[in-house]
Each structure stands twice: as C-alpha cells, then as structure tokens.
Amino acid sequence: MADAKNKTTLDSLKKHRKRLTDRPMRQLFAENPDRFRSFSANCGDIILDYSKNRIDTEAMAALIDLARHAGVEARRDAMWAGEPINVTEGRSVLHMALRYGGEEPVLVDGQDVMPGIREVLERIKTFSDQVRDGSIKGHTGEQFTDIVNIGIGGSDLGPAMVTLALEPYTRADLRAHYVSNVDGASMHDTLKRLDPKRTMFIVASKTFTTDETMTNANSARQWLAEALGDEAVNDHFAAVSTNLEACDAFGIRADRVFGFWDWVGGRYSVWSAIGLPVAIAVGYENFAMFLKGAATMDNHFRTTPLEKNLPVIMAVLGVWYRNEWGFATHAVLPYDQRLSRFPAYLQQQDMESNGKSVTLEGKQVETETGPIIWGEPGTNGQHAFYQLIHQGTSVIPCDFLIAAQPQESMPPHHDKLVANCFAQSEALMLGKTKDEVVAELKEAGMDKADIKALAPHKVFPGNRPSNTLLYRKLDPATLGQLIALYEHKVFVQGVIWNINSFDQWGVELGKQLAKALLPNVQGATNGAEHDSSTQGLLAYYHQMKG
Ligand code: G6Q
C-alpha cells in the first residue's frame, strides 16, 4: 500500500472486516431492504450491482477513503496529462488518447498526440473499407475472404476477443483468424482451410522482434510464396508496429504498415492499429463505436466522484477481498457466450499489470497484490467448476456479466440465461442452512437417518460475494465500455498497491532461457550448463524424438 498515510484507513478496514465477519450478507439484506439502491451504480447503460458483497455503508466509505488516500485521483490525472507514470520504462501511458475523439490536445513531452492518432485512424478506415468492398485485392485479382492476424499477447488477445464478441457485426464472407502460438499446429490448422489467393496476413507486433510472431510470419510468407510466388507476398501482407524499419526489412510495403506509439502498452493496444483486423471484420463504423464506448467509460472514470465511480468501486472491493479477507482468486463469469475469451483477455490485463511484488520505489510489497483471474461463460461453468465456488473451502469473489437484450430472437434462450445468472449470485449470497436442508428433505419424505447422513452434504455456506454487471446489449460501444472499465479497475488497484501496472519484466527470464535452450534442443547436446532436471528432459527428448 502507498505509505503511512494509509495506515489509519488500513486499521479501520481491519475493524470493518472483524465486524462484518459476524454479519453475513443474508442478514445485511434482511436488515436493509434498500440494499440494491445503496450499493449499485451505473455508467450509461451499464449497471453495476455490488450489493452482494461483504460490505455495509461504513466499510464501503473506508474502502473509498483507501483509494482517495492512495492518491488515485492524482495518479489518474497524471496518466491523462501524459506524465511518464510507467517509471521502469520511462513511458507515458496514454491508451485513453487512442479513443478520446475530442478536440482538446493530449500532450506527451509537450507534443499533441491527437493529430497522429487521427491520421492512423483515417488510414485504418480507408484500408478496412477497401478490403471490405473488394477494391484492395490479392495478387491474382481475387477479393480477400480471410484475414489472418499474426501476433501474440497484447497483439492478439484484444483483437481476437473483440472479434469473437462482435460476431453479429461480422460478415460470413470475410473471416478473421488469429494465430499466436509458436506451436506450428496453430498456423497449420488455420492455413489448411484457406485459399492463398484470398488470404491476407496482418503481422501485428509492437516491437516486430517477438520470436513467436516472426516465426509465424515467416511460415505464412513461405506458404504464400509457395502457392503464388515471391512477387505475390507484397499484396498479401500488412503490418502493425511501432518498428517501421523492421516492417520494411520484412518486405511489407509502406502503405500497408500501420504505426502506433511507445506510450501504448501491448495489453492496452486493441484501441490502436492493433485493432485493424477488428475494423476489417466488423467495419470501421463499428470499430469507431467501440472506441467511443471506451471514451464514455474514460470520461466516467475521470469525472465521477469516487463513491459512484464504477472502476473505483470494483477496484476497492477487489483490494478488500485480496488484502483483508485473503481471497486469492477472482472469477469472471460472462453469461454471454460471445465473451468466452473475455476472462482470458482479463487474465493478461490484470495479472500482467498487477502481478508484481515490488513497489514503485523498488521495495518488497507488504501486502498481497493482483489476484489470480479466471473464468468461463455461464451457464457452461455451472455444470463444471461452480461446485467449488458454492461449496469449496476457498471463497472466490465473482463478476457476473449479462446483457438485457440478446442479439438474436430465439425465445426462450435469453430468459433462461438471465434466470440462471441472477440465480447464481442469489445462491452464492444466500446459501442454504442446515435447517433449510433438513426441512426440504423431510418435505420430500426422506427418513430421519438418511436425512442425518445427507444433510451436511447439501448445506451451502452462502455469504459468497459477487458483482453483477448488467448492460443493454453486447454492441461495439458496450464492449468498449466494459473493457475500459476493467482497465481502469486494474489501474486503481495498482495505485493502491503502489506498484507499476504498466511494465512486465516477469516475462523476460523465460524468453532468455528459451533462446539459450534452443541450440540444445536443435542439436544433440546434453546442455551441461543447465540444471539436472533440464539436462534430463533434454536427454529424454532427444531419445524420444527419434
Ligand atoms: C503486453 C505485453 C505483451 C506483448 C507481447 C507481444 O502488455 O507487452 O503481451 O503484447 O509480448 O509483443 P509485440 O507486440 O512486441 O510482438
């Protein structure tokens, strides 16, 4: 946590936690019929119901105080002012500028970044329109029907998740595919259904040096050149990168290279030209609505008092559970099949940002930081891992996400989906007492001995916390809002924990060692410089691969 000025707030949080330990939510709901009204807030069409949490008015006020004392407002303003708040990389953090769309200048080192953003957006519009209307064609004069995005991490998870989420806005005759893994299976299985004459590749890499992406890009180029000749490559490749020289060296023509800037972190880059495959798949107008939705949430985050500020509320509740109650994981459960990749997207968003254990000053943190984020869409999860959420020994705070309106008219599907979603949070909150179980079993005619044996298994402890995010419809603007909501939530938590949410040094060691190991894997050497486990694995690998 930031420093001593938080001490009083932290002590008060402890007191609130002790007090609330003896007052389960069931009781809190019974005492306050207005609980939903007291603990819900909205941003446009997104309602956050956070009443099913282990809070009361006093605890919530203390949590908001924690955010205030940690300096969330000042750091938020410093981010928007272009200050280099990513201190370990000496960079500004201005993904909000990418979707701002307003007239005011946004400055980095005294330079307005908005003209550059507008220029790239204009190029994305022209290019995506021309791919969609067929005026940009492949080498043999055929219209493109398949776009393969080659990127990984932030250059993949965002656009892949968004394309899936906005499926109703895509065209059946223009498909976007995403290849990220260096596992050749991914590229192989994607290409086997594609016609090179009608396939375009977008190589998406901020650095244009990422090994997985460059390996996949080279394989794609080879596949294309084998089918259509080397001279076709130019017509079938585009690139998105901050490294324009490397794009040129790869052989991608300048008018097919879309730039972005070092103040856009990889996991915040879906709003930049990294969103190009999305713009092609759903059309530029929808991509623009997606940006606009995010800007709505940015405005909410920047101007709404902390008490009614959705990202702040979700952030402090997360800190409450992580630090005061000791809950290590957090589940994201969209009742929206098209958000099936949203939990994976948020895993990067949250765990790469806040999976840190040193403070901004480089000291060991004194509290737990980012939780483990996981999840799957409902109702599928109900038939799988929800057992543990309801009756396991770990308490797992959950976020439920649900649209009021489905995209397709297929009654009674959506009503059933909504009923299941609301039922889960109610069940988690209420639980089922032993008395209730016994009464139910008696009612069903079971004899006393059987009731005695079975009842303990059928008790639900309840008092298990959740948020519900209810939105009108999963349209591009709403999706933009939802993503920005979580981005800001993670930001606020990073400020409270006093860590740098914008670097990711933890991914480096594995990359270094993979580079060092490759010669051992490719040659038959035993890798004597490695530990005995690695040597043993290498030896068996060489023996087994034959
Ligand atoms: C995200 C990370 C990381 C990055 C990938 C791909 O914040 O920086 O996930 O996006 O490693 O990097 P490139 O875009 O440079 O290939």
Residues whose N, C-alpha, C, O or C-beta is under 5 A from the ligand:
A	BS01	G6Q	I152 G153 G154 S155 A204 S205 K206 T207 F208 T210 T213 G265 G266 R267
